[in-house]
């Protein structure tokens, strides 16, 4: 799912001059997150069994908030 977002949305957000670098940076950050997440989840599991669920919920809520703010800014820009 994230690859579809990455390669479908990145050209829309960034101009032609910086598209390659933007796509590379987002791809690299995605891979780094994929490596760090299992270790972070394991550490949270050692503290408390329900902590990873709460942590991922906070991350998803924060990501949703960022998307909402970005959408609002995009709508204001189009006015």
C-alpha positions as a printed NumPy array, in Angstrom:
array([[  0.   ,   0.   ,   0.   ],
       [  2.745,   2.463,   0.896],
       [  4.533,   1.887,  -2.413],
       [  1.385,   2.943,  -4.249],
       [  1.227,   6.094,  -2.141],
       [  4.942,   6.736,  -2.563],
       [  5.068,   6.407,  -6.329],
       [  1.597,   7.767,  -7.02 ],
       [  1.6  ,  10.812,  -4.781],
       [  5.242,  11.932,  -4.77 ],
       [  5.164,  13.26 ,  -8.363],
       [  2.042,  15.248,  -7.517],
       [  3.591,  16.917,  -4.475],
       [  7.115,  17.608,  -5.715],
       [  8.177,  19.327,  -8.91 ],
       [ 10.009,  17.618, -11.735],
       [ 13.411,  18.935, -10.63 ],
       [ 13.281,  17.388,  -7.158],
       [ 11.054,  14.367,  -7.818],
       [ 13.91 ,  11.852,  -8.01 ],
       [ 15.494,  13.032,  -4.776],
       [ 12.136,  13.208,  -2.989],
       [ 11.241,   9.698,  -4.102],
       [ 14.654,   8.406,  -2.988],
       [ 14.433,  10.06 ,   0.412],
       [ 10.928,   8.744,   1.075],
       [ 11.989,   5.27 ,  -0.029],
       [ 15.045,   5.349,   2.248],
       [ 13.025,   6.546,   5.243],
       [ 10.471,   3.826,   4.585],
       [ 13.185,   1.159,   4.62 ],
       [ 14.796,   2.559,   7.768],
       [ 11.402,   2.569,   9.49 ],
       [ 10.898,  -1.033,   8.398],
       [ 14.149,  -2.015,  10.102],
       [ 13.631,  -0.042,  13.3  ],
       [  9.98 ,  -0.912,  13.923],
       [ 10.433,  -4.601,  14.9  ],
       [ 13.193,  -3.733,  17.364],
       [ 11.16 ,  -0.886,  18.86 ],
       [  8.085,  -3.121,  19.093],
       [ 10.108,  -5.801,  20.865],
       [ 11.388,  -3.309,  23.414],
       [  7.855,  -2.068,  24.052],
       [  6.634,  -5.657,  24.482],
       [  9.226,  -6.237,  27.188],
       [  7.863,  -3.231,  29.123],
       [  4.162,  -4.061,  28.797],
       [  2.172,  -6.306,  26.454],
       [ -0.339,  -3.603,  25.513],
       [  2.195,  -0.796,  24.964],
       [  2.869,  -1.575,  21.256],
       [ -0.855,  -1.283,  20.522],
       [ -1.051,   2.134,  22.181],
       [  2.162,   3.306,  20.506],
       [  0.983,   2.3  ,  17.032],
       [ -2.388,   3.939,  17.698],
       [ -0.622,   7.186,  18.565],
       [  1.474,   6.946,  15.381],
       [ -1.61 ,   6.376,  13.214],
       [ -3.481,   9.257,  14.862],
       [ -0.482,  11.539,  14.345],
       [ -0.188,  10.469,  10.691],
       [ -3.9  ,  11.09 ,  10.179],
       [ -3.544,  14.529,  11.73 ],
       [ -0.623,  15.33 ,   9.411],
       [ -2.644,  14.225,   6.381],
       [ -5.573,  16.354,   7.522],
       [ -3.36 ,  19.431,   8.002],
       [ -1.744,  18.852,   4.611],
       [ -5.14 ,  18.5  ,   2.963],
       [ -6.353,  21.728,   4.583],
       [ -3.231,  23.556,   3.439],
       [ -3.712,  22.217,  -0.082],
       [ -7.324,  23.422,  -0.12 ],
       [ -6.291,  26.876,   1.128],
       [ -3.597,  27.061,  -1.549],
       [ -6.133,  26.34 ,  -4.304],
       [ -8.317,  29.292,  -3.281]])
